[in-house]
Amino acid sequence: MDLKKIRKNISYFLGWAALSTCSLIFARLPKRFIYGAARQIAALGYLMALKQRKIALESLEFAFGADKSRAEIQKIARDCFIYMAKGAAEVMFLLDKPDLLKSQVSIEGKEHFDNALARGKGVILVSAHYGNFPLMLCRLSLEGYKVNGIMRHMRDVRTEEFFVKKRNKVGIKMIYSQPRKACVDESIRALRDNEALF
């Protein structure tokens, strides 16, 4: 096994271990401490996730050019880490508490969704990769709708299994983007069965 592969395996293991530990912590923390803990984890992540930090900084420098100083770029990157940590904390905190999730995440315009389903051809849900959209899928599933999400396989099997268990708990079915034919077949099946496809 070459050194690059060993490093990658260690990185995947550490990522899974951190995810599992954070999940245990957030599932047991009182709600009022969730965001404070997320900020601490984000600060640690910003220091330790060298590759992701480098990508974030380079992308922001490319996007803003000379319009932002180095300090402003770094602040935006740190804020992004905090934003992502808060979103992950919400998911980990609420997924094990379906009743609380239902009370915290409201559905607006549900009648439009119901009207679309009444046609009997399924519904394709489209969302920007923005905000805590996984909670939207969880909320719809807990409301009794059959929800399917298309996604790529994760690079690490342990992390994949972690999220599969979480999604199964709230009844979200996953359709993997590869192999492509299976993805298309499963997506068509979901729509024919009058289910939601995200």
C-alpha positions as CSV (number, residue, x, y, z in Angstrom):
1,M,0.0,0.0,0.0
2,D,1.5,3.4,-1.0
3,L,1.9,6.3,1.3
4,K,-0.8,8.4,-0.4
5,K,-3.4,5.6,0.2
6,I,-2.3,5.2,3.8
7,R,-2.8,8.9,4.4
8,K,-6.2,8.8,2.8
9,N,-7.3,5.9,4.9
10,I,-6.1,7.6,8.1
11,S,-7.9,10.8,7.0
12,Y,-11.2,8.9,6.3
13,F,-10.9,7.1,9.7
14,L,-10.3,10.3,11.6
15,G,-13.2,12.0,9.7
16,W,-15.5,9.1,10.7
17,A,-14.3,9.1,14.3
18,A,-14.9,12.9,14.6
19,L,-18.3,12.5,13.0
20,S,-19.3,9.7,15.4
21,T,-18.0,11.6,18.4
22,C,-19.7,14.8,17.5
23,S,-23.0,13.0,16.8
24,L,-22.9,11.4,20.3
25,I,-22.1,14.8,21.9
26,F,-24.8,16.8,19.9
27,A,-27.5,14.1,20.5
28,R,-27.1,14.6,24.3
29,L,-26.4,18.3,24.6
30,P,-29.1,20.6,25.7
31,K,-30.4,22.7,22.8
32,R,-29.1,26.0,24.1
33,F,-25.5,24.7,23.9
34,I,-25.6,23.4,20.3
35,Y,-24.5,26.5,18.4
36,G,-21.7,27.3,20.9
37,A,-20.3,23.8,20.6
38,A,-20.6,24.0,16.8
39,R,-18.5,27.2,16.8
40,Q,-15.8,25.5,18.9
41,I,-15.7,22.5,16.5
42,A,-15.7,24.9,13.5
43,A,-12.7,26.7,15.0
44,L,-10.9,23.4,15.5
45,G,-11.8,22.3,12.0
46,Y,-10.5,25.5,10.4
47,L,-7.1,24.8,12.1
48,M,-7.0,21.1,11.3
49,A,-8.7,20.7,7.9
50,L,-5.7,22.1,5.9
51,K,-6.8,20.9,2.5
52,Q,-10.4,22.2,2.9
53,R,-9.2,25.5,4.3
54,K,-6.8,25.9,1.4
55,I,-9.6,25.2,-1.2
56,A,-11.9,27.6,0.6
57,L,-9.4,30.4,0.7
58,E,-8.3,29.9,-2.9
59,S,-11.9,29.8,-4.1
60,L,-12.8,33.0,-2.2
61,E,-9.7,34.8,-3.5
62,F,-10.7,33.8,-7.1
63,A,-14.3,34.9,-6.5
64,F,-13.5,38.3,-4.9
65,G,-10.1,39.1,-6.5
66,A,-8.8,42.4,-5.2
67,D,-12.1,43.5,-3.8
68,K,-11.4,41.8,-0.4
69,S,-8.3,41.9,1.7
70,R,-6.6,38.7,2.9
71,A,-8.1,39.3,6.4
72,E,-11.6,39.7,5.0
73,I,-11.2,36.5,2.9
74,Q,-10.0,34.6,6.0
75,K,-13.0,35.8,8.0
76,I,-15.4,34.7,5.3
77,A,-13.8,31.3,5.2
78,R,-14.0,31.0,9.0
79,D,-17.6,32.0,8.9
80,C,-18.3,29.4,6.3
81,F,-16.8,26.7,8.6
82,I,-19.0,28.0,11.4
83,Y,-22.1,28.0,9.2
84,M,-21.4,24.4,8.0
85,A,-20.8,23.2,11.6
86,K,-24.0,24.8,12.8
87,G,-26.0,23.1,10.1
88,A,-24.3,19.7,10.8
89,A,-25.0,20.2,14.5
90,E,-28.7,20.9,13.8
91,V,-29.0,17.7,11.8
92,M,-27.2,15.6,14.4
93,F,-29.2,17.1,17.2
94,L,-32.6,16.8,15.6
95,L,-32.4,13.5,13.7
96,D,-32.6,11.5,16.9
97,K,-35.6,13.6,18.1
98,P,-38.3,13.3,15.4
99,D,-41.0,15.1,17.5
100,L,-38.7,18.0,18.2
101,L,-37.7,18.1,14.5
102,K,-41.4,18.4,13.5
103,S,-41.9,21.2,15.9
104,Q,-38.7,23.1,14.9
105,V,-39.0,22.8,11.1
106,S,-42.2,24.1,9.6
107,I,-43.5,23.5,6.1
108,E,-44.8,26.5,4.1
109,G,-46.8,26.1,0.9
110,K,-47.6,22.4,1.6
111,E,-50.8,22.7,-0.4
112,H,-48.6,23.2,-3.6
113,F,-46.8,19.9,-2.9
114,D,-50.1,18.1,-2.2
115,N,-51.6,19.5,-5.4
116,A,-48.6,18.2,-7.4
117,L,-48.8,14.8,-5.8
118,A,-52.6,14.7,-6.5
119,R,-51.7,14.4,-10.2
120,G,-50.2,11.0,-9.5
121,K,-47.0,11.4,-11.4
122,G,-44.6,12.1,-8.5
123,V,-42.9,15.3,-7.6
124,I,-39.3,16.4,-8.4
125,L,-38.0,18.6,-5.6
126,V,-35.4,21.2,-6.6
127,S,-33.4,23.2,-4.1
128,A,-30.2,25.2,-4.0
129,H,-27.4,23.6,-2.1
130,Y,-28.0,26.2,0.5
131,G,-29.2,26.3,4.0
132,N,-30.0,23.2,6.0
133,F,-31.9,21.4,3.2
134,P,-31.4,17.9,4.6
135,L,-33.8,18.9,7.4
136,M,-36.4,19.7,4.8
137,L,-36.3,16.2,3.5
138,C,-36.5,14.8,7.0
139,R,-39.5,17.0,7.8
140,L,-41.4,15.9,4.7
141,S,-40.6,12.2,5.4
142,L,-41.9,12.6,9.0
143,E,-45.0,14.2,7.7
144,G,-45.7,10.9,5.9
145,Y,-44.5,11.7,2.4
146,K,-42.3,9.1,0.6
147,V,-39.1,11.0,-0.1
148,N,-36.1,9.9,-2.2
149,G,-32.8,11.7,-2.5
150,I,-30.3,11.3,-5.3
151,M,-26.7,11.4,-4.1
152,R,-23.2,10.2,-4.8
153,H,-21.6,7.4,-2.8
154,M,-19.4,8.7,-0.1
155,R,-15.7,8.0,-0.3
156,D,-15.6,6.4,3.1
157,V,-17.7,3.3,3.7
158,R,-18.0,3.9,7.5
159,T,-19.2,7.5,7.0
160,E,-21.7,6.2,4.4
161,E,-23.1,3.6,6.8
162,F,-23.4,6.3,9.5
163,F,-25.6,8.5,7.3
164,V,-27.6,5.5,5.9
165,K,-28.6,4.7,9.5
166,K,-29.6,8.3,10.2
167,R,-31.6,8.5,7.0
168,N,-33.3,5.2,7.5
169,K,-34.4,6.4,11.0
170,V,-36.5,9.2,9.4
171,G,-37.6,7.1,6.4
172,I,-35.6,8.8,3.6
173,K,-34.7,6.5,0.7
174,M,-31.5,7.1,-1.2
175,I,-30.9,6.7,-4.9
176,Y,-27.2,6.6,-5.7
177,S,-26.1,8.5,-8.8
178,Q,-23.8,5.6,-9.9
179,P,-24.3,3.3,-11.7
180,R,-26.2,5.8,-13.9
181,K,-28.7,3.4,-15.4
182,A,-29.8,2.1,-11.9
183,C,-30.1,5.8,-10.8
184,V,-32.4,6.6,-13.8
185,D,-34.5,3.4,-13.3
186,E,-34.9,4.0,-9.6
187,S,-35.8,7.7,-10.2
188,I,-38.5,6.7,-12.7
189,R,-39.8,4.1,-10.4
190,A,-40.1,6.6,-7.5
191,L,-42.0,9.1,-9.8
192,R,-44.3,6.3,-11.1
193,D,-45.1,5.4,-7.5
194,N,-46.1,9.0,-6.9
195,E,-43.2,9.7,-4.6
196,A,-41.0,12.8,-4.1
197,L,-37.6,12.8,-5.8
198,F,-34.9,15.3,-4.6
